[in-house]
């Protein structure tokens, strides 16, 4: 069960200062997502073709917060010298970098990582 927030000061209102709506309900902040240990993560590497026949390396299965996902994606993109993005537990890196990404992830402690798909 989540704790009920105390709204005794302006700092605890979450940005709400005044509302004329008599039915206004304050939304509780979402619970922070814990990132699993690297050796407990199950990651799979895919090669997908995107618009125009371009290739992209896709890392699926990351379980953790969006900031952890963004940090991992940034590290992988820098090491591969490629662009890409990260959202919803999926990291996309432009180009075919599966071998390099696999080695990097294994070195970072993601022991249950392997190539998947065709």
C-alpha positions, 0 to 999 in steps of 0.5 A: 500500500502506498502512503498518503501524501501530506499536503500541509505545505506548498512544496508538497503540492506537486506544482499545483497552486490553485484550482477552481475545480471542486472535484480536483484530485491530486495524482500521486507520484509514480513509484520509482522503478528499481533497476535489476542487477546486471547479471539478472537482466535477460537481454537479446540483440536483434538486427532489424531493417528500418526505413530505406533498408537501413540496419539497426541493432536493437537491444530488448529486455532491459528492466529498469528505470528510464534514466538507467536505460538512457545511461546504458544507451548513451554508453553503447552509442558512444562506444559504437560511434553511432546514433540511436535512441532508447525508450520503453525498455528498448535500445536502438543503435543505428547500424549493425553493431551486434558483435560490439554491443554483445561484447560491451554488455558482457563486459558490463556484467550483463551475463544473460545476453545473446544474439536472437532472431534469424 
